[in-house]
Amino acid sequence: MRFAVKLSSASSRVSEERQILAVFLDFENLALGFKGEERFDVARVLARLVEKGDIVVKRAYADWKRFAEFRLALHGAAFELIEIPGRGISGKNSADIRLCVDAMDLCHSKAHINTFVIVSGDSDFSPLVSKLKENGKHVIGLGTEASTSDLLRDNCHEFIYYEDLKAAALEEATELPSADDKQRKAFQLLLESLHALRRENRDVLWSSLIKETIKRKRPSFNETFYGYKSFGRLLEDAARRGLVDLTRDAQNRSYIVTRFGAEMARPGTPTASGADQADSAEQGTARPARPRASRRKPRSS
C-alpha cells in the first residue's frame, strides 16, 4: 500500500491534537481518473478520512449537469454541491479558482480547522497547498493514480491514492468467531477502528481512543445495543474470542489493546506492558517491557 507522507513541524503538531478536516472535492478532475465501468465511491473516501478526525466541511465542485448521476450519492454524504457552469460560460479554470478561494477563506476565517483535504490530482492546486502550509495547516491530497500530478503529490504533507483504499479494505479482512449478528457487527467495527489507528501510527491503543474512533466512523454506536454493559466488556469478550490481546494501564486501570487481527497469528511477537507502552508514547521512543523481579525466597542454609 502506498501512502506518500512527509513529516514537518505542522504535520507532527496536528497529529498530536484533534484534527478538524475540511474536504474540497474537484469532481471533474477526479472523474478523469476512472475508466470503464468503475465508478467513484464517495463512501470509501469518507471512511478513510473520518479515521483522521472530524469532518466539518464537505464541498464538491463541478458542472453538475454533466455529472448528474453522482448528485444523489454526494447529497447523501452531506456534500455541499457548488455549481460551476460549463467552460463556455465561466471559463476554463472556474472550478479550480472557486475551490482555491473557498479554501483560503476558511483558512483565515475558521482557525479551528487545522487539516485541509484536496481531493484532486491537478497540479494547479500546488500553489494552494503551499499557501495552506505557509499558514500552518496540515494538507492531505487524495486522487487516482492515473490523474495525479507528481508536483501536487509531493507538495502535500500526505497523499492517499484512491486505489489504495480498496486494497486496505481487502488487507483488513479478518475471520470473525461464531457469534450472533449484533456481536459480529460490533467485532467488525472494533477491528476496523483498530486498523484505522494503526494507519495513523498510534502506538498505544487506549480503550477511550478506540471508542472515540468508532464513534467517528459510526456516530450512532452504543455498546449496549450489541449486548454489552460497557465498552470494556466488549473488549473483554473480543479478547476471550482471540480477536485482541489486552493489558491494563498501571495508573488508571483502563484497557490497552496490544495486538489484534493478523498480529494474533504471530505468538512470538513481544508486547510491552501497558505502563511501558504509555511511557514510550510520551517519550516518543519504544522500549521493551521490564522483566518482573523474582519473588523466590532464598534457601536457608
N, C-alpha and C positions, 0 to 999 in steps of 0.2 A: 504494500500500500504506500502511496506517495503523498506526503504532506510537506510542502515547502515551508519551512519555519526558519525565521531569522530572529534571533534574540536581540533585544535592545532594552534600555532602561525603562522606556514606556511600556513595552510589552510585558516585561517582568513585573512591573508595578501593577498593571492591570490584572495579571494572573493571580496576584495575591489578594486583590479586592474583588468585590462583587461586580461582575460585568453586566452592563446595561447596553443592549445592542439596538442599533438602527440598521435596517436592511433595505438596500436600494437595488432593485432588480431591473436591469437593462434587458427587457424581454426580447427585443428584436435581435440583439447580438447573440443571446443565448439560443434562440431558435435556429440560428445558422449552424450550430454545432450538432444538431440532430439530423440523422439521415434515415431513410426508410420508414419503417413503422414505429420506431422508438419515439416515445413522447416524453416531454418534460414532466417530472413528478415533483410538484412543489412540496408535498408532504415529506418526501425523502430529504429535501434540503432543510426544511424547518426542523425535522427530527434531529439533524446533526447540529444545527445552530443553537437549538434550545439547550443542548448539553453545555454550552459555553456560558449561558447566563439568561437573563430576562430580556425578551424581545419586546420593545415598547413602540417601535415604528417599523411599518412594513409598507413600502411603496413600490409599485411596478409601473414602468414607463413603456408605452408602445402606441402605435396606431391600432386601437383595439378593433377596428373594423376588419383588419387583416387577420387578427388572431382571436376572433370571437369565440371559437370553441374552447379557449382556455379561460375565459372570463369567469365561468361558474366555479371552477376549481380554485382560482385565485380569490374570488369573493368568499368562498367557503373557508379559506385560510386567513381571512381578515386582512387581505392586502388592500390598500388604497390604490385604485387604478387611475393613473394620471394619463389622460388622453392627449396624445401628440398627433396632430393632423399629418396627412401624407406629406412627403417631401416637396411635392409641387406647391404646397401652400405654406408650409412652415420652414422649409429649408432642410439641408442635408443632415445637420447635427443637432436638430432641435431637442431630441430626447436626451442626448448627452449633456447639452447645456443646461436643460431644466434639472436634470439629476444633480449636476455639479452645484447649481445654485441652491437647491434644497439641502444638499449635504452640508455645504458651508454655512447655511443659515442655522441649521441645527447645531453645528459645531460651536457657533458663537452664542446661540440663544438658550441651549439646553446643556448646561455644564455637567449634569448628572449622566449624560450619555457619553460613555468612555470608549465604546467599541463601534466601529463602522464597518459594515459588510457590503462590499461591492460585488454584486452577482453579475459578472460580465467578464469577457476576455479581451475587451477593446483596449488597445494601448493608449487611446486618447484619454483614458481615466488616470494615467500615470501621474500627471501633474496634480490631480485632485488627491491622490493617495499621498503624494509628497507634502501637500499643504496640510492635510489632516494630521500627518505625523509631526509636522512642524508645530502644530497646536497641541501636541501631547496626546493624540488619540491613537488607540490601537486599531490597526486596519487589517481586515481579513478579506481576501479575494476568493471567489468561487466561480468556476466556469468549466466548460467542457474542454477536453484535451485538443479537439480539432480547431476550436475557435479562440484559443487563449494565446495572447501575446507574451513572449518571454519577458518583455520590458515590464508589463504590468505584474506578471507573476513574481518577478524578482524584486519588485519595489514594495510589495506588501510585507507586513510582519509575518503573515501566514497565508498560504494559498491552498485551497482544497479543490481537487478535481472531482467533478460530478460523478465520473465513472467509478471513483474510489468509494463513493457512498454505498453503492450496491455491493462492492467487494467486501466492505466492512461488515455489512449485514450477513453475508454468507459465512464469514470467518467466525462470527459470534454464535452461530448455531450450536446449541448445547442440548444434549438429550436430557429431558426432564424426567424425574421419577414418577411412578404411578401415584396419582393424586386426583382429587376432584377438579372440575373445570376451573373453579374460582382459585384454588390453590395454584394450579399450573399457571394461570394468568399472573398471579402475584409473583411466582418464582421467575417467570419470563421477564416481567418488568424489573425485578430486582437485578437479574443478570445483565439486562440491557443497560441499566444505570451504572452498574459496576464497570462494564466495558467503557462506558462514556467517561467515567472518572479516570480510568487508566489512560484513555486517549488524551486527556487533559493533563497527564503527568502528575496526578495526585498520588503521592506515595502512601500517605496514611488515610485509610478509608474509614473514617469515623461513621458511626451509625447515623448521627444527625446530618452529616454531609450526604450520605446515601439517600436518606429520606428527602432532603431538600432537592436533590437531583430528580428523584422520582416525581415529586410534586411539580417540577417544571415540565417534565415530559407528560405527565398526566395530572392536571390540576385537581381533578375530582378524586384523586387517590385517598383512600382511608382504609387502614389495615383491618378495621372491624368488619368492613364489607366482605373481606376474604376469610373471616372467621378467626381473627387474632385480636386479643385484648390490647396489645401494644405492638409497636414496631419491633421491639426486642424479641417478642415471642415469634414473630415472623422470621427473624434472623436465626433464632434457636432451632426452629423447625427446618429451615434450609440447611443448617449445619448437621442436624440429625440425618437428613436425607443425602448428605455428601455433596451438596452444592457449594458450600463455602466452609472455610475454616475461620473460627472466631477466637479472639482473645479479649481480655478486658483491660482498660486503662487503669493503671495502679492508683491514680488520684481520684477520678470521678466515677470509676467503675462502669463507664459506658463501653459498649461493644466496639471493636475494631475488626474489620474483615482483613485477614492476612493473605488468603488465597481463595480463588473461585474458578469455576468453569474448567477450562483446559489445564489450568495450573494444578488442579487437584489430581491430574493424572501423573504428576511428577512428585512422587512421595519423598524423593531425596532432596527436594528444594528446601533450603533452610529458610525459616521465617523468624523475624525478630519479635520480641515480646512487645506488648502494646506500649509500655513505657519507653522502651528503646526506640520504637518507630516514632513516637511523638517527639522525643528528644532529637532524633535525626532530622525530622521535618523542620524543627525550629532552628537547628544549626545549619541546615542545608546540605548535610552530608549523611550518608548512610553508614551505619556501623552494626556489626553483628551483635546478637544478644549475648549478655554476660552469662557465664556458667554459674549455676547455683552453688552456693557454698555447701560443703559437706556437713551433715549434721551427725555423722557417726562418732560415737564416744570412743575415747582412747581405751585400749585394752589395759586392764590392771595387771601389774606385774606380780 
